Amino acid sequence: MSMGKSQICRFFSNQLVMAFFLIGFAKNANAQVTLADTVEKIKPSVVGIGTFMPKRSPRALFLGTGFVVGNGEMIVTNAHVIPEILDKDHLEELAVFYRNGTDEKIVTATKIAVDMDHDLAVLKLSEGRLPPFKLGNVSSVREGQLYAFTGYPIGMVLGLHPVTHRGIISAISPVAIPLIRANKLNEKLLKRLQDPYPVFQLDATAYPGNSGSPLYDTESGEVIGVINKVFIQESKETAITKPSGITYAIPVNHVEKLLRDKKLY
């Protein structure tokens, strides 16, 4: 039995709808594979930050997350992750924790650069090199875009296994917001109000231990920000009785400037 013109039109229309559906499904599947591939690629570049003391129990103390940049010897993290004073009398040193295959490794490090205004610090490994991240272009970041961050939430309670979260850039807003009540102001907030800079607000939740985690493009793996759980919230959420738990990231251009100023990049 032959098909009429209307039946033929409906047939091809249905075929087109099915084709578009399959294309869309394939794109979504590829996006998931791409993120999985990216995570696999960048995990060796994400490290734990802490201190090591030979006669302390435990000898290793976890403080936050960091990531490798430059020639593989440098680690970027938040300045507030690094202790102000080390117990030199008992041989306490900064330490970087990472996984090499199934082995957990510890290597000592030294602080070589710090930017307190943007809560950034750079460490140098005492030996060896790790695969570095490539720093991305902050000017291309837009609200609504999807990014991921990988780090060590809740420390290393579950072992040296980095955890990945993803979310969109909810807003790009100043680091500090004006406060309604003058008694909420302090010296640090006044300074940030005088010279605010944009930060990335995310709809994904970071936890204690995520400070210093890289925020990166899900496809290219290029870093566009540094997760911060303390420094920025002091400015943006001081007036909130119950903190919202919103996650923020410091744009990576401040990392680039710090590295250039110290002639490290």
N, C-alpha and C positions, 0 to 999 in steps of 0.2 A: 504494500500500500504506500503510495507516494505521499510526501508531506506538502501541505500547503505553505504559502509564503509566510503566513503568520506563525505557523508551527516552526518553520525554519528560523525565523527571527528569534523566537523564544529559545530555541535550542542553542543558537550561537550566543545569545545573551547570557544564558545559564552557564555556558562554557567559559565566557569571559569572566563572570563573577567568580567561578571556581578557580580560574587561573590567578586572578588578583588575590583571592584568599590564600592560595598556596604560596604565592610570592611573599605576601605579608607574613605568613607562618614561617617561611624559610628565613626571612630577614630577622624575625624575633629569635629563631633558633641560632642563627649566626651570631647575633648580639650576645646571647648567653655563652656560646662557645668562645667568643672573643674575650669576654670578661674572665672566663676560666683560664684561658691561655695567658692573659695579662697577669692575673694573680700568680700563676705558676712561674712566670718570668720574673716578677718583681720581688717575690718573697725572699730570695737570698740577699736582697738589698735593704731589707727592713731588720733592724737590730733592737735589742733591749739595751737600756742605759742604766747604770747603777754604780755601785762601788764594790771594791774587793778588799778584804782585810784578812791576812793569813790566819790569825789566831782568834778571829771572831766566830761566833756561832749564831746564825749561819755566816759563812765567810763571804758569800755574795749577797748583796742587798739590791733589789730591783727598785728603780725610781721612775722610769718612763720609757718612751720609745724614741728611736732615732732612725735616720736613713742615710745611706751612703751617697756621696756626691763626688764630683771632680775626678781625680785620678784613682779613686778607690780607697784612699787612705783617710778621707775626711768624713765625719759624721755630723749631720745637722740634727738638732733637737731644740726644745724650749729651754731658755735660760733658767726658768724656775725649776726645771728638772735637776739641774746640777747643784749639789750642795755648796753653800757659801764657804764652808770650812771643811777640810779633810783632816782626819786624825793622823798626821804625819808621824807622830811618836810611835804609833802602832802600825805603821806602814799601810795606811788606807790609801787606795788609789781609785781614780775613775776607771770604770770597766765597761766594756762592750760585750754583750752576749749575742751569739748568733748560732745558727744550726748549719753544719756542714754534712749534708746527707742525713744519716741517723745520729751523728755525733753532735753533742752540745759543746760549744767552744766559748772560752772567756779570754779576752785580750785586754790588757790595760791601755789607757788612753790619756791624753793630756788636753786641756782646754787651750785652744789657740786663738779664739775670737769670740766676742760676745757683743750683743746689741740689746741692751736692757730696754730701750724704748719700744722695740718690737718683740721682746721676749725670745730672742734667738741666741743660740750658742753653737759653735763649731768645735768638734773634738778631732784629734789626730790619733790614729791607731799607732801603738808602739811598734807593731810589726805586721807584715802581711797587707794584702789588699782584698777588697770585696767588690763585687760588681756594682757600679754606680747607677743611680737614676739619672735620667736626662731632665733638666729643668724646662718647663713649658713656658708658653707665652700667656701672661696674665691678661693682656688686653683682649684676648679672644674669649675669655670667660663671660658667660651670659647667665642671667637668672633663668632657671628652669632646666639648665643642662644637668645631665647625670654624671656624677663622679663617684669614685670609691676611695676609701682609706683603709690601710692595713696597719695593725699595731698589736699591742699587748694589753688589752683591757683587763682590769682586775689583776694586774701584775702577771707573774708567771705561776699562778696557783695551779694551773692545768699543764704546766710545763712550757718549754720554749717553742710554742706553736703560735705564730702570728694569726690574728683573726681579721677578717675583711668585712666591712660594712659598705653599703652604697646608699646614695641619696642625691637629691637635686640641690642645686644652689637656690635656696629659698629667697635670699636677698643679698645684695651687695650694699652695705651700709657703713656709716662711720664707726670707728672703734669705740667711741664714747658718745653717750647721749646726754643732753641736758637734764639735770635733776630738778624736780619741783621744790624739794626742801633743801635749804642751804646747809642744814646740819648733816646732810649725807655727803657733803664734799670733803675731800681730803687732798693732800698735796699731789698724790699720783693722779687722781681724777682731774684736778685742775690743769695739770700739765697736758693730759691727753685731750681735754676740751680745747686747749689753746692750739693744738696742732693735731687734729684728728686725721686718720687715714682710713681708707676703705678696708673692710674685712668681709670674708665670705660667711654667710649664715647657712647652715645645712639642716635638712629635715631628717637626717640620720643621727642616732644617738651615740656619742662617744662616752667612754667610761674612764674612771681613774686608771691611769696607766697608758691611756691613749695619747696623752700629751706628747707632742713631737712626732706623731704619725704623719706620713706623707699623704696628702690628698692628690689623687692623680686621675688622669684621663683613662676611662675604662678600656679604650682601644689602643692608644699609643703608649700608655704607661708613663707619660710625662707628668712630672709633679707641678701642680699649680698652687699648692698651699701647704701650710703646716698646721695640723690640728692643735688647738689650744683649749684646755678645759678650765683654766684658772685666770690667767692674765686678762683676757678679754671680758669674761663674765663679771669681773670686778667692776668694769666700766659700764657695761651694758645692762647688768641685772642687779646692781646694788640696791635700787629702789624697790625691788620685788621681794615681798615678804617670804614667799616660797619660790625658790629658784626654779625656773622653767626647765632646766636641763638642756636648753638649746645648745647645739654644737657650733663652734666657730673655727675658722681657719685663717691664719695670717698669710696673705698673698706671697708667693715665692719670689717676687721681684725684690723684696727686702732681704731675702737670702742671697740673691745675686749681688746686690749692692754691698752687703757685708763681706762677701768673698772677694769682690773687686777691691774694696777699700783696704782690705788686709793683704791684697796681692796674692790671693789663694786660688784665683779662678781665671 
